[in-house]
């Protein structure tokens, strides 16, 4: 099994996610890459919304002790304005060793990264502990095979380092 990647149709991705949800143990479903969403949350999100959530290739194989993915692709139901730069959620944070206020990237007031993180948690069911290290537009250079290229698409790549 290769996991519900971006190159599958929506129904293929849904079927693959459901198959992996059955194959993985509870411990495997609770695994996560750094502070990103758990494997189970990603698979449930893909199964429920295969036209809005996909995961990257790589770590989703049932023979591994801790399958996880560092990258999740989402297509929100509305457009989010994103300031492309280092994540506002990436540490070190005030009070941490190594925190230097002069090096902190401050997102512009119009940036909706925080709202996007709330959306993927509340609407898509991703259970990340912290926001991703990067949020980048990732389309339309790739689209799922059953996507209508005439539709407005805003796929975003959420990456936890």
C-alpha positions as CSV (number, residue, x, y, z in Angstrom):
1,X,0.0,0.0,0.0
2,X,1.4,3.4,-0.9
3,X,-1.0,5.8,0.9
4,X,-3.6,8.3,-0.4
5,X,-1.2,10.4,-2.4
6,X,-1.9,13.3,-4.7
7,X,-1.7,11.2,-7.9
8,X,-4.8,9.1,-7.2
9,X,-8.4,9.9,-8.1
10,X,-10.7,10.9,-5.2
11,X,-12.3,7.5,-5.0
12,X,-8.9,5.7,-5.2
13,X,-7.6,7.9,-2.3
14,X,-10.7,7.3,-0.2
15,X,-10.4,3.5,-0.7
16,X,-6.6,3.6,0.1
17,X,-7.2,5.6,3.3
18,X,-10.0,3.3,4.4
19,X,-7.8,0.2,3.7
20,X,-5.0,1.7,5.8
21,X,-7.3,2.7,8.6
22,X,-8.3,-1.0,8.8
23,X,-4.7,-2.3,8.5
24,X,-3.0,-0.1,11.1
25,X,-2.9,-0.8,14.8
26,X,-4.1,1.9,17.2
27,X,-0.5,2.7,18.1
28,X,0.3,3.2,14.4
29,X,-2.8,5.5,14.0
30,X,-1.6,7.6,16.9
31,X,1.9,8.2,15.4
32,X,2.7,11.6,14.1
33,X,5.6,13.4,12.4
34,X,7.0,16.0,14.8
35,X,4.0,18.2,15.8
36,X,1.9,17.4,12.7
37,X,-1.4,15.5,12.6
38,X,-1.6,11.9,13.6
39,X,-1.6,9.2,10.9
40,X,-5.2,8.3,11.9
41,X,-6.4,11.9,11.6
42,X,-4.8,12.3,8.2
43,X,-6.3,9.0,6.9
44,X,-9.8,9.9,8.3
45,X,-9.6,13.3,6.7
46,X,-8.7,11.8,3.3
47,X,-11.4,9.2,3.6
48,X,-14.0,11.9,4.4
49,X,-12.7,14.6,2.0
50,X,-10.6,13.1,-0.7
51,X,-11.2,16.1,-2.9
52,X,-9.9,18.4,-0.2
53,X,-7.1,16.4,1.6
54,X,-4.2,14.3,0.4
55,X,-1.0,13.2,2.0
56,X,2.4,12.9,0.6
57,X,4.2,9.8,-0.5
58,X,6.6,7.9,1.7
59,X,5.8,6.9,5.2
60,X,2.4,5.2,5.0
61,X,3.2,1.5,5.0
62,X,1.6,-0.9,7.5
63,X,4.9,-2.7,8.3
64,X,6.5,0.3,9.9
65,X,6.1,0.8,13.6
66,X,5.3,4.5,13.4
67,X,3.9,5.4,10.0
68,X,3.5,9.2,9.6
69,X,3.6,11.9,7.0
70,X,5.4,15.2,7.2
71,X,3.3,16.7,4.4
72,X,-0.5,17.2,4.0
73,X,-2.1,18.8,1.0
74,X,-5.4,20.6,1.5
75,X,-7.8,22.4,-0.8
76,X,-9.9,24.6,1.5
77,X,-13.5,25.5,0.7
78,X,-12.5,29.1,0.6
79,X,-9.4,31.0,-0.3
80,X,-6.9,31.8,2.5
81,X,-4.4,34.6,2.0
82,X,-1.0,33.2,3.0
83,X,2.2,35.1,3.5
84,X,4.9,32.9,2.1
85,X,7.7,32.9,4.5
86,X,8.9,31.0,7.6
87,X,5.9,29.8,9.6
88,X,4.7,32.1,12.3
89,X,4.3,28.9,14.4
90,X,7.9,27.7,14.2
91,X,10.0,28.1,17.3
92,X,12.0,29.0,19.2
93,X,9.2,31.0,21.0
94,X,9.5,33.8,23.5
95,X,11.0,32.4,26.7
96,X,12.8,29.5,24.8
97,X,16.6,29.2,24.7
98,X,17.9,30.6,21.5
99,X,14.9,33.0,21.0
100,X,16.0,36.2,19.3
101,X,13.2,38.7,18.7
102,X,15.2,40.4,15.9
103,X,15.1,37.2,13.8
104,X,11.4,36.5,14.2
105,X,9.5,36.6,10.9
106,X,6.3,38.6,11.5
107,X,3.4,37.8,9.1
108,X,1.6,40.8,7.7
109,X,-1.8,41.6,9.3
110,X,-3.6,40.3,6.3
111,X,-2.0,36.8,6.5
112,X,-4.6,34.1,7.3
113,X,-2.2,31.2,8.4
114,X,-3.8,31.0,11.8
115,X,-7.3,30.8,10.3
116,X,-6.1,28.1,7.9
117,X,-4.8,26.1,10.8
118,X,-8.2,26.4,12.6
119,X,-10.0,25.4,9.4
120,X,-7.9,22.2,8.9
121,X,-8.5,21.3,12.5
122,X,-12.2,22.2,12.8
123,X,-13.4,21.4,9.3
124,X,-11.1,18.7,8.0
125,X,-10.3,17.0,11.3
126,X,-6.5,17.2,11.4
127,X,-5.2,17.1,14.9
128,X,-1.8,18.8,14.6
129,X,-0.2,19.9,17.9
130,X,1.3,23.0,16.3
131,X,0.9,24.8,13.0
132,X,3.1,23.6,10.1
133,X,6.6,24.8,9.6
134,X,5.7,25.8,6.0
135,X,2.4,26.6,4.3
136,X,3.0,27.0,0.5
137,X,0.7,27.1,-2.5
138,X,1.2,23.8,-4.4
139,X,-0.9,23.9,-7.5
140,X,-1.9,23.8,-10.2
141,X,1.3,22.1,-11.2
142,X,-0.2,18.9,-9.9
143,X,-3.9,18.1,-9.5
144,X,-5.6,14.8,-8.7
145,X,-6.4,13.1,-12.0
146,X,-10.2,13.6,-11.5
147,X,-9.9,17.4,-10.8
148,X,-11.5,19.8,-13.2
149,X,-8.6,22.1,-14.3
150,X,-11.2,24.7,-15.1
151,X,-12.2,24.9,-11.4
152,X,-10.5,27.5,-9.2
153,X,-8.0,25.5,-7.2
154,X,-6.0,26.5,-4.2
155,X,-4.1,23.4,-3.0
156,X,-1.8,24.3,-0.1
157,X,1.1,22.2,1.1
158,X,1.3,22.0,4.9
159,X,4.7,20.7,6.0
160,X,6.0,19.8,9.4
161,X,9.8,19.6,9.6
